[in-house]
Amino acid sequence: QVQLVEPGGGLVQPGGSLRLSCAASGSIVSIYRMAWHRHAPGKERELVARIFRDNNKYYPDSLKGRFTISRDNAKNTVYLQMNSLKPEDTAVYYCHAFHPETITNYWGQGTQVTVSS
C-alpha cells in the first residue's frame, strides 16, 4: 500500500511563501500523474496543480503564476511552491497520485495551510 505524507503546512502571512512536500512510500512519483488539491471550509475541493508523467504541468487560470508544482523522482517527492499567498488560499492541501491505466488513486492525509496576519 502506497502512502503519501505531506509535511510542510502552517501559518503564513499574506504575501508570503510556503513550500509543501509530498513524500511517497513507493517509487510512484515518476509513473503516476501527481497533483495537489485543496479544500476550504464551505467550498468544494479544487485542483491546484498537476504534473504529468511527461513533465507537462497544469494549473487553473486563477493560480497561474503563483503556484508551481515540481517533483524529484530520486526522492519520490512532489512539491508545491506557493508564492504571494492570499487569505483565500487558506485550506487543507492534499497530495494525489493517479495511475490512468489501472485507475489507481492514492491520497495524502492533508496538511493545513492558513494565510493570515
N, CA, C and O atoms as a printed pandas DataFrame, in Angstrom:
     atom_number atom_name residue_name chain_id  residue_number  x_coord  y_coord  z_coord
0              1         N          GLN        A               1    0.847   -1.190    0.000
1              2        CA          GLN        A               1    0.000    0.000    0.000
2              3         C          GLN        A               1    0.882    1.240    0.000
3              4         O          GLN        A               1    1.761    1.392    0.849
4              5         N          VAL        A               2    0.642    2.112   -0.947
5              6        CA          VAL        A               2    1.416    3.344   -1.045
6              7         C          VAL        A               2    0.873    4.371   -0.063
7              8         O          VAL        A               2   -0.339    4.513    0.097
8              9         N          GLN        A               3    1.766    5.071    0.578
9             10        CA          GLN        A               3    1.379    6.174    1.453
10            11         C          GLN        A               3    1.980    7.466    0.946
11            12         O          GLN        A               3    3.118    7.507    0.478
12            13         N          LEU        A               4    1.184    8.526    1.050
13            14        CA          LEU        A               4    1.636    9.862    0.694
14            15         C          LEU        A               4    1.647   10.692    1.969
15            16         O          LEU        A               4    0.615   10.835    2.624
16            17         N          VAL        A               5    2.798   11.237    2.324
17            18        CA          VAL        A               5    2.949   12.000    3.560
18            19         C          VAL        A               5    3.265   13.442    3.210
19            20         O          VAL        A               5    4.160   13.724    2.414
20            21         N          GLU        A               6    2.514   14.349    3.817
21            22        CA          GLU        A               6    2.606   15.766    3.462
22            23         C          GLU        A               6    2.974   16.645    4.649
23            24         O          GLU        A               6    2.080   17.244    5.246
24            25         N          PRO        A               7    4.220   16.748    5.010
25            26        CA          PRO        A               7    4.598   17.764    6.000
26            27         C          PRO        A               7    4.636   19.130    5.310
27            28         O          PRO        A               7    4.497   19.199    4.089
28            29         N          GLY        A               8    4.816   20.184    6.042
29            30        CA          GLY        A               8    5.111   21.462    5.399
30            31         C          GLY        A               8    4.025   22.498    5.461
31            32         O          GLY        A               8    4.257   23.622    5.018
32            33         N          GLY        A               9    2.839   22.195    5.986
33            34        CA          GLY        A               9    1.808   23.209    6.115
34            35         C          GLY        A               9    2.120   24.146    7.265
35            36         O          GLY        A               9    3.146   24.013    7.932
36            37         N          GLY        A              10    1.214   25.106    7.491
37            38        CA          GLY        A              10    1.414   26.008    8.609
38            39         C          GLY        A              10    0.755   27.340    8.391
39            40         O          GLY        A              10   -0.094   27.506    7.516
40            41         N          LEU        A              11    1.169   28.297    9.216
41            42        CA          LEU        A              11    0.618   29.649    9.181
42            43         C          LEU        A              11    1.597   30.569    8.460
43            44         O          LEU        A              11    2.793   30.564    8.753
44            45         N          VAL        A              12    1.094   31.346    7.530
45            46        CA          VAL        A              12    1.943   32.278    6.789
46            47         C          VAL        A              12    1.177   33.586    6.608
47            48         O          VAL        A              12   -0.049   33.586    6.493
48            49         N          GLN        A              13    1.898   34.686    6.584
49            50        CA          GLN        A              13    1.262   35.988    6.401
50            51         C          GLN        A              13    0.904   36.230    4.941
51            52         O          GLN        A              13    1.541   35.676    4.046
52            53         N          PRO        A              14   -0.101   37.045    4.699
53            54        CA          PRO        A              14   -0.433   37.389    3.307
54            55         C          PRO        A              14    0.782   37.956    2.580
55            56         O          PRO        A              14    1.530   38.773    3.116
56            57         N          GLY        A              15    0.954   37.495    1.342
57            58        CA          GLY        A              15    2.114   37.899    0.565
58            59         C          GLY        A              15    3.313   36.996    0.748
59            60         O          GLY        A              15    4.302   37.115    0.024
60            61         N          GLY        A              16    3.232   36.098    1.705
61            62        CA          GLY        A              16    4.349   35.206    1.984
62            63         C          GLY        A              16    4.378   33.991    1.073
63            64         O          GLY        A              16    3.538   33.835    0.186
64            65         N          SER        A              17    5.361   33.136    1.312
65            66        CA          SER        A              17    5.548   31.925    0.511
66            67         C          SER        A              17    5.607   30.705    1.413
67            68         O          SER        A              17    5.923   30.792    2.600
68            69         N          LEU        A              18    5.297   29.580    0.820
69            70        CA          LEU        A              18    5.340   28.313    1.543
70            71         C          LEU        A              18    5.568   27.207    0.526
71            72         O          LEU        A              18    5.037   27.255   -0.584
72            73         N          ARG        A              19    6.352   26.220    0.904
73            74        CA          ARG        A              19    6.541   25.067    0.034
74            75         C          ARG        A              19    6.015   23.827    0.732
75            76         O          ARG        A              19    6.432   23.497    1.843
76            77         N          LEU        A              20    5.098   23.151    0.068
77            78        CA          LEU        A              20    4.589   21.875    0.558
78            79         C          LEU        A              20    5.348   20.740   -0.115
79            80         O          LEU        A              20    5.789   20.861   -1.258
80            81         N          SER        A              21    5.491   19.647    0.606
81            82        CA          SER        A              21    6.103   18.466    0.018
82            83         C          SER        A              21    5.210   17.256    0.243
83            84         O          SER        A              21    4.443   17.197    1.204
84            85         N          CYS        A              22    5.325   16.309   -0.650
85            86        CA          CYS        A              22    4.551   15.075   -0.587
86            87         C          CYS        A              22    5.502   13.923   -0.865
87            88         O          CYS        A              22    5.962   13.744   -1.992
88            89         N          ALA        A              23    5.789   13.154    0.157
89            90        CA          ALA        A              23    6.722   12.044    0.023
90            91         C          ALA        A              23    5.950   10.744   -0.125
91            92         O          ALA        A              23    5.101   10.415    0.704
92            93         N          ALA        A              24    6.250   10.010   -1.183
93            94        CA          ALA        A              24    5.581    8.734   -1.442
94            95         C          ALA        A              24    6.410    7.585   -0.881
95            96         O          ALA        A              24    7.640    7.598   -0.932
96            97         N          SER        A              25    5.704    6.592   -0.345
97            98        CA          SER        A              25    6.413    5.445    0.236
98            99         C          SER        A              25    6.945    4.502   -0.826
99           100         O          SER        A              25    7.861    3.723   -0.564
100          101         N          GLY        A              26    6.381    4.566   -2.019
101          102        CA          GLY        A              26    6.856    3.734   -3.116
102          103         C          GLY        A              26    7.360    4.589   -4.260
103          104         O          GLY        A              26    7.213    5.811   -4.250
104          105         N          SER        A              27    7.947    3.945   -5.236
105          106        CA          SER        A              27    8.516    4.669   -6.384
106          107         C          SER        A              27    7.424    4.961   -7.406
107          108         O          SER        A              27    7.420    4.404   -8.504
108          109         N          ILE        A              28    6.504    5.838   -7.034
109          110        CA          ILE        A              28    5.369    6.090   -7.915
110          111         C          ILE        A              28    5.393    7.474   -8.547
111          112         O          ILE        A              28    4.680    7.739   -9.514
112          113         N          VAL        A              29    6.219    8.350   -7.993
113          114        CA          VAL        A              29    6.167    9.745   -8.420
114          115         C          VAL        A              29    6.444    9.890   -9.909
115          116         O          VAL        A              29    5.870   10.753  -10.573
116          117         N          SER        A              30    7.330    9.037  -10.433
117          118        CA          SER        A              30    7.706    9.164  -11.847
118          119         C          SER        A              30    6.718    8.477  -12.783
119          120         O          SER        A              30    6.719    8.750  -13.984
120          121         N          ILE        A              31    5.876    7.591  -12.254
121          122        CA          ILE        A              31    4.978    6.819  -13.131
122          123         C          ILE        A              31    3.505    7.136  -12.905
123          124         O          ILE        A              31    2.649    6.666  -13.654
124          125         N          TYR        A              32    3.206    7.921  -11.890
125          126        CA          TYR        A              32    1.837    8.336  -11.639
126          127         C          TYR        A              32    1.664    9.804  -12.019
127          128         O          TYR        A              32    2.620   10.579  -12.012
128          129         N          ARG        A              33    0.455   10.162  -12.342
129          130        CA          ARG        A              33    0.090   11.563  -12.519
130          131         C          ARG        A              33   -0.074   12.136  -11.121
131          132         O          ARG        A              33   -0.937   11.676  -10.373
132          133         N          MET        A              34    0.725   13.119  -10.747
133          134        CA          MET        A              34    0.706   13.670   -9.398
134          135         C          MET        A              34    0.017   15.027   -9.394
135          136         O          MET        A              34    0.095   15.781  -10.364
136          137         N          ALA        A              35   -0.647   15.322   -8.307
137          138        CA          ALA        A              35   -1.385   16.582   -8.235
138          139         C          ALA        A              35   -1.537   17.043   -6.798
139          140         O          ALA        A              35   -1.362   16.271   -5.855
140          141         N          TRP        A              36   -1.862   18.305   -6.653
141          142        CA          TRP        A              36   -2.264   18.897   -5.382
142          143         C          TRP        A              36   -3.690   19.427   -5.543
143          144         O          TRP        A              36   -4.031   20.070   -6.536
144          145         N          HIS        A              37   -4.503   19.136   -4.535
145          146        CA          HIS        A              37   -5.851   19.667   -4.452
146          147         C          HIS        A              37   -5.957   20.411   -3.129
147          148         O          HIS        A              37   -5.116   20.250   -2.245
148          149         N          ARG        A              38   -6.998   21.228   -3.002
149          150        CA          ARG        A              38   -7.240   21.869   -1.721
150          151         C          ARG        A              38   -8.729   21.912   -1.438
151          152         O          ARG        A              38   -9.567   21.873   -2.338
152          153         N          HIS        A              39   -9.022   21.995   -0.143
153          154        CA          HIS        A              39  -10.409   22.024    0.295
154          155         C          HIS        A              39  -10.534   23.061    1.395
155          156         O          HIS        A              39   -9.984   22.911    2.486
156          157         N          ALA        A              40  -11.268   24.113    1.082
157          158        CA          ALA        A              40  -11.501   25.179    2.056
158          159         C          ALA        A              40  -12.884   25.006    2.659
159          160         O          ALA        A              40  -13.774   24.463    2.004
160          161         N          PRO        A              41  -13.087   25.454    3.889
161          162        CA          PRO        A              41  -14.404   25.326    4.537
162          163         C          PRO        A              41  -15.495   25.987    3.702
163          164         O          PRO        A              41  -15.346   27.123    3.252
164          165         N          GLY        A              42  -16.590   25.263    3.502
165          166        CA          GLY        A              42  -17.705   25.816    2.762
166          167         C          GLY        A              42  -17.544   25.811    1.259
167          168         O          GLY        A              42  -18.413   26.299    0.537
168          169         N          LYS        A              43  -16.437   25.263    0.778
169          170        CA          LYS        A              43  -16.181   25.207   -0.663
170          171         C          LYS        A              43  -15.930   23.773   -1.106
171          172         O          LYS        A              43  -15.635   22.898   -0.291
172          173         N          GLU        A              44  -16.051   23.549   -2.409
173          174        CA          GLU        A              44  -15.742   22.227   -2.933
174          175         C          GLU        A              44  -14.225   22.065   -3.068
175          176         O          GLU        A              44  -13.481   23.038   -3.191
176          177         N          ARG        A              45  -13.795   20.794   -3.041
177          178        CA          ARG        A              45  -12.383   20.534   -3.264
178          179         C          ARG        A              45  -12.032   20.953   -4.684
179          180         O          ARG        A              45  -12.791   20.708   -5.622
180          181         N          GLU        A              46  -10.866   21.590   -4.833
181          182        CA          GLU        A              46  -10.463   22.042   -6.158
182          183         C          GLU        A              46   -9.034   21.625   -6.480
183          184         O          GLU        A              46   -8.192   21.481   -5.593
184          185         N          LEU        A              47   -8.788   21.437   -7.755
185          186        CA          LEU        A              47   -7.455   21.114   -8.231
186          187         C          LEU        A              47   -6.584   22.364   -8.183
187          188         O          LEU        A              47   -6.999   23.438   -8.618
188          189         N          VAL        A              48   -5.387   22.215   -7.657
189          190        CA          VAL        A              48   -4.451   23.332   -7.541
190          191         C          VAL        A              48   -3.363   23.246   -8.612
191          192         O          VAL        A              48   -3.015   24.248   -9.236
192          193         N          ALA        A              49   -2.836   22.052   -8.815
193          194        CA          ALA        A              49   -1.769   21.874   -9.800
194          195         C          ALA        A              49   -1.628   20.393  -10.103
195          196         O          ALA        A              49   -1.908   19.543   -9.258
196          197         N          ARG        A              50   -1.186   20.095  -11.327
197          198        CA          ARG        A              50   -0.995   18.710  -11.730
198          199         C          ARG        A              50    0.280   18.620  -12.556
199          200         O          ARG        A              50    0.590   19.504  -13.354
200          201         N          ILE        A              51    1.015   17.525  -12.344
201          202        CA          ILE        A              51    2.200   17.273  -13.157
202          203         C          ILE        A              51    2.059   15.885  -13.781
203          204         O          ILE        A              51    1.832   14.897  -13.084
204          205         N          PHE        A              52    2.196   15.830  -15.088
205          206        CA          PHE        A              52    2.007   14.595  -15.822
206          207         C          PHE        A              52    3.334   13.833  -15.918
207          208         O          PHE        A              52    4.399   14.348  -15.576
208          209         N          ARG        A              53    3.232   12.610  -16.387
209          210        CA          ARG        A              53    4.422   11.756  -16.454
210          211         C          ARG        A              53    5.460   12.308  -17.439
211          212         O          ARG        A              53    6.658   12.070  -17.284
212          213         N          ASP        A              54    4.992   13.046  -18.451
213          214        CA          ASP        A              54    5.935   13.637  -19.406
214          215         C          ASP        A              54    6.436   14.999  -18.939
215          216         O          ASP        A              54    7.096   15.720  -19.688
216          217         N          ASN        A              55    6.117   15.339  -17.699
217          218        CA          ASN        A              55    6.546   16.576  -17.042
218          219         C          ASN        A              55    5.762   17.809  -17.457
219          220         O          ASN        A              55    6.083   18.916  -17.025
220          221         N          ASN        A              56    4.743   17.638  -18.284
221          222        CA          ASN        A              56    3.854   18.765  -18.522
222          223         C          ASN        A              56    3.120   19.096  -17.234
223          224         O          ASN        A              56    2.918   18.238  -16.376
224          225         N          LYS        A              57    2.726   20.352  -17.118
225          226        CA          LYS        A              57    2.054   20.804  -15.895
226          227         C          LYS        A              57    0.763   21.530  -16.247
227          228         O          LYS        A              57    0.620   22.128  -17.313
228          229         N          TYR        A              58   -0.159   21.453  -15.314
229          230        CA          TYR        A              58   -1.425   22.147  -15.490
230          231         C          TYR        A              58   -1.746   22.923  -14.222
231          232         O          TYR        A              58   -1.584   22.422  -13.109
232          233         N          TYR        A              59   -2.209   24.166  -14.415
233          234        CA          TYR        A              59   -2.691   24.987  -13.306
234          235         C          TYR        A              59   -4.006   25.627  -13.717
235          236         O          TYR        A              59   -4.173   26.001  -14.877
236          237         N          PRO        A              60   -4.933   25.758  -12.794
237          238        CA          PRO        A              60   -6.118   26.561  -13.108
238          239         C          PRO        A              60   -5.686   28.004  -13.394
239          240         O          PRO        A              60   -4.701   28.485  -12.834
240          241         N          ASP        A              61   -6.421   28.680  -14.260
241          242        CA          ASP        A              61   -6.061   30.051  -14.621
242          243         C          ASP        A              61   -5.918   30.950  -13.394
243          244         O          ASP        A              61   -5.073   31.844  -13.363
244          245         N          SER        A              62   -6.753   30.704  -12.385
245          246        CA          SER        A              62   -6.760   31.571  -11.208
246          247         C          SER        A              62   -5.477   31.460  -10.383
247          248         O          SER        A              62   -5.195   32.335   -9.564
248          249         N          LEU        A              63   -4.697   30.394  -10.587
249          250        CA          LEU        A              63   -3.498   30.179   -9.782
250          251         C          LEU        A              63   -2.202   30.271  -10.594
251          252         O          LEU        A              63   -1.111   30.212  -10.026
252          253         N          LYS        A              64   -2.314   30.413  -11.895
253          254        CA          LYS        A              64   -1.119   30.512  -12.724
254          255         C          LYS        A              64   -0.259   31.692  -12.295
255          256         O          LYS        A              64   -0.758   32.788  -12.042
256          257         N          GLY        A              65    1.036   31.443  -12.219
257          258        CA          GLY        A              65    1.973   32.493  -11.861
258          259         C          GLY        A              65    2.286   32.565  -10.380
259          260         O          GLY        A              65    3.292   33.160   -9.995
260          261         N          ARG        A              66    1.456   31.978   -9.544
261          262        CA          ARG        A              66    1.719   31.996   -8.095
262          263         C          ARG        A              66    2.144   30.642   -7.563
263          264         O          ARG        A              66    2.946   30.561   -6.632
264          265         N          PHE        A              67    1.610   29.575   -8.149
265          266        CA          PHE        A              67    1.890   28.223   -7.652
266          267         C          PHE        A              67    2.718   27.455   -8.683
267          268         O          PHE        A              67    2.510   27.595   -9.889
268          269         N          THR        A              68    3.650   26.649   -8.198
269          270        CA          THR        A              68    4.485   25.836   -9.072
270          271         C          THR        A              68    4.600   24.424   -8.509
271          272         O          THR        A              68    4.975   24.232   -7.352
272          273         N          ILE        A              69    4.274   23.448   -9.337
273          274        CA          ILE        A              69    4.422   22.044   -8.937
274          275         C          ILE        A              69    5.707   21.501   -9.550
275          276         O          ILE        A              69    6.062   21.837  -10.679
276          277         N          SER        A              70    6.394   20.659   -8.792
277          278        CA          SER        A              70    7.606   20.021   -9.296
278          279         C          SER        A              70    7.762   18.675   -8.623
279          280         O          SER        A              70    7.044   18.365   -7.671
280          281         N          ARG        A              71    8.684   17.881   -9.105
281          282        CA          ARG        A              71    8.906   16.580   -8.463
282          283         C          ARG        A              71   10.378   16.211   -8.543
283          284         O          ARG        A              71   11.111   16.651   -9.428
284          285         N          ASP        A              72   10.780   15.387   -7.585
285          286        CA          ASP        A              72   12.123   14.817   -7.535
286          287         C          ASP        A              72   11.943   13.308   -7.552
287          288         O          ASP        A              72   11.611   12.701   -6.533
288          289         N          ASN        A              73   12.162   12.710   -8.707
289          290        CA          ASN        A              73   11.921   11.265   -8.831
290          291         C          ASN        A              73   12.848   10.458   -7.933
291          292         O          ASN        A              73   12.442    9.423   -7.403
292          293         N          ALA        A              74   14.073   10.908   -7.755
293          294        CA          ALA        A              74   15.016   10.166   -6.916
294          295         C          ALA        A              74   14.570   10.137   -5.457
295          296         O          ALA        A              74   14.861    9.185   -4.733
296          297         N          LYS        A              75   13.860   11.186   -5.027
297          298        CA          LYS        A              75   13.387   11.251   -3.648
298          299         C          LYS        A              75   11.923   10.834   -3.527
299          300         O          LYS        A              75   11.358   10.849   -2.434
300          301         N          ASN        A              76   11.310   10.461   -4.658
301          302        CA          ASN        A              76    9.885   10.087   -4.646
302          303         C          ASN        A              76    9.043   11.166   -3.971
303          304         O          ASN        A              76    8.174   10.866   -3.153
304          305         N          THR        A              77    9.304   12.408   -4.318
305          306        CA          THR        A              77    8.666   13.536   -3.660
306          307         C          THR        A              77    8.155   14.539   -4.688
307          308         O          THR        A              77    8.803   14.813   -5.698
308          309         N          VAL        A              78    6.986   15.070   -4.400
309          310        CA          VAL        A              78    6.387   16.133   -5.199
310          311         C          VAL        A              78    6.289   17.375   -4.327
311          312         O          VAL        A              78    6.019   17.285   -3.129
312          313         N          TYR        A              79    6.506   18.517   -4.930
313          314        CA          TYR        A              79    6.495   19.779   -4.199
314          315         C          TYR        A              79    5.441   20.726   -4.767
315          316         O          TYR        A              79    5.068   20.640   -5.937
316          317         N          LEU        A              80    4.977   21.622   -3.916
317          318        CA          LEU        A              80    4.124   22.717   -4.363
318          319         C          LEU        A              80    4.684   23.998   -3.752
319          320         O          LEU        A              80    4.599   24.218   -2.544
320          321         N          GLN        A              81    5.250   24.827   -4.603
321          322        CA          GLN        A              81    5.749   26.126   -4.164
322          323         C          GLN        A              81    4.629   27.143   -4.336
323          324         O          GLN        A              81    4.088   27.317   -5.428
324          325         N          MET        A              82    4.295   27.808   -3.241
325          326        CA          MET        A              82    3.204   28.778   -3.249
326          327         C          MET        A              82    3.758   30.148   -2.893
327          328         O          MET        A              82    4.348   30.326   -1.827
328          329         N          ASN        A              83    3.575   31.100   -3.769
329          330        CA          ASN        A              83    4.060   32.459   -3.570
330          331         C          ASN        A              83    2.902   33.442   -3.544
331          332         O          ASN        A              83    1.794   33.134   -3.984
332          333         N          SER        A              84    3.179   34.631   -3.020
333          334        CA          SER        A              84    2.169   35.702   -2.962
334          335         C          SER        A              84    0.853   35.179   -2.398
335          336         O          SER        A              84   -0.216   35.388   -2.971
336          337         N          LEU        A              85    0.957   34.507   -1.281
337          338        CA          LEU        A              85   -0.226   33.857   -0.710
338          339         C          LEU        A              85   -1.258   34.873   -0.244
339          340         O          LEU        A              85   -0.936   35.966    0.220
340          341         N          LYS        A              86   -2.513   34.461   -0.389
341          342        CA          LYS        A              86   -3.647   35.304   -0.029
342          343         C          LYS        A              86   -4.488   34.586    1.016
343          344         O          LYS        A              86   -4.431   33.361    1.114
344          345         N          PRO        A              87   -5.268   35.328    1.799
345          346        CA          PRO        A              87   -6.140   34.664    2.779
346          347         C          PRO        A              87   -7.052   33.614    2.143
347          348         O          PRO        A              87   -7.368   32.608    2.778
348          349         N          GLU        A              88   -7.472   33.834    0.914
349          350        CA          GLU        A              88   -8.354   32.858    0.259
350          351         C          GLU        A              88   -7.635   31.585   -0.155
351          352         O          GLU        A              88   -8.280   30.650   -0.630
352          353         N          ASP        A              89   -6.326   31.522    0.011
353          354        CA          ASP        A              89   -5.580   30.280   -0.204
354          355         C          ASP        A              89   -5.641   29.368    1.015
355          356         O          ASP        A              89   -5.162   28.235    0.971
356          357         N          THR        A              90   -6.219   29.852    2.087
357          358        CA          THR        A              90   -6.356   29.047    3.298
358          359         C          THR        A              90   -7.215   27.817    3.015
359          360         O          THR        A              90   -8.348   27.933    2.549
360          361         N          ALA        A              91   -6.666   26.649    3.299
361          362        CA          ALA        A              91   -7.358   25.398    3.001
362          363         C          ALA        A              91   -6.522   24.233    3.512
363          364         O          ALA        A              91   -5.377   24.409    3.930
364          365         N          VAL        A              92   -7.105   23.056    3.473
365          366        CA          VAL        A              92   -6.334   21.830    3.653
366          367         C          VAL        A              92   -5.874   21.393    2.267
367          368         O          VAL        A              92   -6.680   21.258    1.347
368          369         N          TYR        A              93   -4.580   21.175    2.131
369          370        CA          TYR        A              93   -3.992   20.798    0.850
370          371         C          TYR        A              93   -3.695   19.301    0.853
371          372         O          TYR        A              93   -3.129   18.763    1.805
372          373         N          TYR        A              94   -4.092   18.646   -0.235
373          374        CA          TYR        A              94   -3.951   17.202   -0.344
374          375         C          TYR        A              94   -3.089   16.842   -1.546
375          376         O          TYR        A              94   -3.216   17.426   -2.622
376          377         N          CYS        A              95   -2.230   15.889   -1.342
377          378        CA          CYS        A              95   -1.449   15.312   -2.429
378          379         C          CYS        A              95   -2.239   14.141   -3.016
379          380         O          CYS        A              95   -2.895   13.392   -2.292
380          381         N          HIS        A              96   -2.164   14.001   -4.326
381          382        CA          HIS        A              96   -2.934   12.961   -5.011
382          383         C          HIS        A              96   -2.072   12.309   -6.077
383          384         O          HIS        A              96   -1.372   12.981   -6.835
384          385         N          ALA        A              97   -2.140   10.977   -6.117
385          386        CA          ALA        A              97   -1.443   10.215   -7.151
386          387         C          ALA        A              97   -2.467    9.402   -7.928
387          388         O          ALA        A              97   -3.323    8.742   -7.340
388          389         N          PHE        A              98   -2.372    9.454   -9.257
389          390        CA          PHE        A              98   -3.345    8.763  -10.103
390          391         C          PHE        A              98   -2.623    8.031  -11.224
391          392         O          PHE        A              98   -1.790    8.601  -11.930
392          393         N          HIS        A              99   -2.967    6.738  -11.373
393          394        CA          HIS        A              99   -2.403    5.951  -12.471
394          395         C          HIS        A              99   -3.507    5.747  -13.502
395          396         O          HIS        A              99   -4.462    5.018  -13.238
396          397         N          PRO        A             100   -3.398    6.367  -14.658
397          398        CA          PRO        A             100   -4.503    6.349  -15.616
398          399         C          PRO        A             100   -4.801    4.976  -16.215
399          400         O          PRO        A             100   -5.948    4.718  -16.579
400          401         N          GLU        A             101   -3.830    4.101  -16.329
401          402        CA          GLU        A             101   -4.083    2.787  -16.923
402          403         C          GLU        A             101   -4.786    1.846  -15.965
403          404         O          GLU        A             101   -5.662    1.085  -16.375
404          405         N          THR        A             102   -4.417    1.888  -14.702
405          406        CA          THR        A             102   -5.026    0.991  -13.710
406          407         C          THR        A             102   -6.122    1.664  -12.909
407          408         O          THR        A             102   -6.773    1.021  -12.085
408          409         N          ILE        A             103   -6.333    2.941  -13.139
409          410        CA          ILE        A             103   -7.312    3.745  -12.400
410          411         C          ILE        A             103   -7.079    3.596  -10.901
411          412         O          ILE        A             103   -8.015    3.360  -10.138
412          413         N          THR        A             104   -5.861    3.732  -10.499
413          414        CA          THR        A             104   -5.477    3.641   -9.087
414          415         C          THR        A             104   -5.275    5.042   -8.534
415          416         O          THR        A             104   -4.617    5.884   -9.144
416          417         N          ASN        A             105   -5.861    5.270   -7.357
417          418        CA          ASN        A             105   -5.766    6.579   -6.700
418          419         C          ASN        A             105   -5.155    6.421   -5.316
419          420         O          ASN        A             105   -5.458    5.471   -4.594
420          421         N          TYR        A             106   -4.290    7.364   -4.955
421          422        CA          TYR        A             106   -3.801    7.464   -3.590
422          423         C          TYR        A             106   -3.922    8.929   -3.156
423          424         O          TYR        A             106   -3.658    9.848   -3.931
424          425         N          TRP        A             107   -4.325    9.117   -1.906
425          426        CA          TRP        A             107   -4.453   10.469   -1.353
426          427         C          TRP        A             107   -3.607   10.581   -0.090
427          428         O          TRP        A             107   -3.490    9.633    0.685
428          429         N          GLY        A             108   -3.029   11.746    0.096
429          430        CA          GLY        A             108   -2.370   12.045    1.361
430          431         C          GLY        A             108   -3.404   12.411    2.405
431          432         O          GLY        A             108   -4.592   12.535    2.108
432          433         N          GLN        A             109   -2.933   12.585    3.642
433          434        CA          GLN        A             109   -3.847   12.860    4.751
434          435         C          GLN        A             109   -4.240   14.327    4.812
435          436         O          GLN        A             109   -5.170   14.694    5.531
436          437         N          GLY        A             110   -3.538   15.167    4.062
437          438        CA          GLY        A             110   -3.846   16.585    4.042
438          439         C          GLY        A             110   -2.990   17.373    5.019
439          440         O          GLY        A             110   -2.607   16.876    6.079
440          441         N          THR        A             111   -2.702   18.597    4.645
441          442        CA          THR        A             111   -1.948   19.493    5.527
442          443         C          THR        A             111   -2.603   20.864    5.497
443          444         O          THR        A             111   -2.954   21.372    4.432
444          445         N          GLN        A             112   -2.763   21.457    6.671
445          446        CA          GLN        A             112   -3.458   22.740    6.790
446          447         C          GLN        A             112   -2.520   23.885    6.426
447          448         O          GLN        A             112   -1.403   23.976    6.936
448          449         N          VAL        A             113   -2.988   24.752    5.542
449          450        CA          VAL        A             113   -2.296   25.999    5.226
450          451         C          VAL        A             113   -3.226   27.141    5.600
451          452         O          VAL        A             113   -4.357   27.217    5.119
452          453         N          THR        A             114   -2.742   28.028    6.463
453          454        CA          THR        A             114   -3.525   29.175    6.895
454          455         C          THR        A             114   -2.771   30.446    6.536
455          456         O          THR        A             114   -1.620   30.627    6.930
456          457         N          VAL        A             115   -3.426   31.322    5.787
457          458        CA          VAL        A             115   -2.828   32.591    5.392
458          459         C          VAL        A             115   -3.555   33.693    6.154
459          460         O          VAL        A             115   -4.718   33.993    5.886
460          461         N          SER        A             116   -2.856   34.282    7.095
461          462        CA          SER        A             116   -3.483   35.277    7.964
462          463         C          SER        A             116   -2.424   36.156    8.596
463          464         O          SER        A             116   -1.297   35.723    8.836
464          465         N          SER        A             117   -2.799   37.394    8.860
465          466        CA          SER        A             117   -1.887   38.296    9.560
466          467         C          SER        A             117   -2.165   38.275   11.054
467          468         O          SER        A             117   -1.497   38.973   11.816
